[in-house]
Amino acid sequence: MKLLADTHFNRSPSLNRICFMTCVLLLGACATGTQRLELQGSFPVPLIAKSPVNLGIHLDDTLTTFSHKETVEKKGSWEVSLGPSQRELFANLATGVFQNYRFVDGLAADAPLDGVLKPSIAEVQFALPSQTRSDYYEVWIRYDFMLYDRAGTKVGQWKLPAYGKASKNNYGSKSNGLQAAAMAACRDAMAFFSINFAREPVVQQWIAAGKPLMPPPPAGSDGGTSPTAAPAATPAATPSTGADPQPAATPDPGNIQGSTQGSPT
Amino acid sequence: MNQRQMKIGRSLCLCGLSLMLAGCVTATVQQVRQTETAMTADDSIVVMGRRNRPSQGEAELDFINCVSRNMGSGSNSVQVITEQEFMDALFPWFEPRTAPLSTNDLPELLRQPILAERIREIGLKYLVWLEGGTKRTAQGGSLSCTLTPGGGGCFGFLTWENDSSYEASIWDAHTAKTAGRVSSDAAGTSYMPALVVPIPIIARVQSSACVSLAEQLKMFVQNSS
């Protein structure tokens, strides 16, 4: 018994040292590493009257591999990977909003498709509760949508700002909070798109004109817009109810170093 | 049994005792009825949190789930649709940016045949919007713990007071009118005396507010109050 006790006593300091070093290394790794977040959950199919269009949807690699990395001073680095969930998002969105849809590889499409929609993520920003002195994790996403006719000529484009938030009271860790806020922002984008797609001036005019083939752009231009469907540079009309997705409190830019990647990481 | 085992036994007893102890909570429930209410076996209800803007008054997800769970169980239980199921079933009409802010917005929403049809399918009769939260309103005392190779222990006394305040607004999905409001307020003080082992005496304020609000809501929608 005495021997056992002695052995135990003699081993303790080295065991303690090992435990201590392991903890230090783990904490160090947690503090310095970038936390990668993937969107979790599924997207619903919008319950809305379908627009009378058959569209091809072109998701390029820039979108499907999109991730946004941001470092917040003294808080850590996060990389939010939005790309992998975009296919499911647009599949469900298109199921609810368009009469028919198909994913296509290019900007041109054959009948019965009327045209091609090409979404892209132009900007992402997030904020932690400590930055905005609020209770919320917040994520802003700005989508750009380009509409092409069947021949691949640009009909028009519009922007779609989306916003998602998640209360820190509901999520135990920063990663979970950001993940939930990013998911909320994607749902917001879907909601906003569903309600406003048919109201977009570009879409409205194109459908009203019978979804025609647009005249080819003048040589030297990058695709241009048609005379009938002017580009809508302003955000789409807001829904009749609800708030706009402006940042409630802008995070201190001095504390943020962000980078947006559209290539595999 | 040696002295060390006795010590462990005493600590375990104290822990068990502390689990049985609970601080006192005072709960008050009030209601304002605007229209008659009734629910049949086919009718369902959904409890949702207001999330249209970042605000201090956004009810916690735990609390919303707790109210839903309590309404769907026990005596006089009603058929409850979870918030997420409801939001997905009626997407995109009840998202933070698109949800109706008042009953004035409901008729226009319900005029859409596809939406009205879905509401009929799920049997939605009442929509309950929850707002409020639980906050720590006061705290005091001090507690210090020491850990040495020979053992450890804590000494001191901590106390804190929590206050829950929630309001539920009940909308009738059939008439598109506000049926009434139910509010639940609860306050309680928790204590943690520590003489070697800390003994938490926790006042379950939020839980008490949840149970009393859910019971009152059940009675309200079944017109038994």
Interface residues (C-beta under 8 A of the other chain):
Chain A: P44 V45 P46 L47 I48 A49 S134 D135 Y136 E138 Y163 K165 S167 N169 N170 A184 R187 D188 M190 A191 F192 S194 I195 P239 S240 T241 G242 A243 D244 P245 A248
Chain B: R51 N52 R53 P54 Q56 E58 E60 L61 D62 M87 D88 A89 L90 F91 P92 W93 E95 P96 R97 T98 A99 P100 L101 D105 E108 Q112 I114 L115 R118 G133
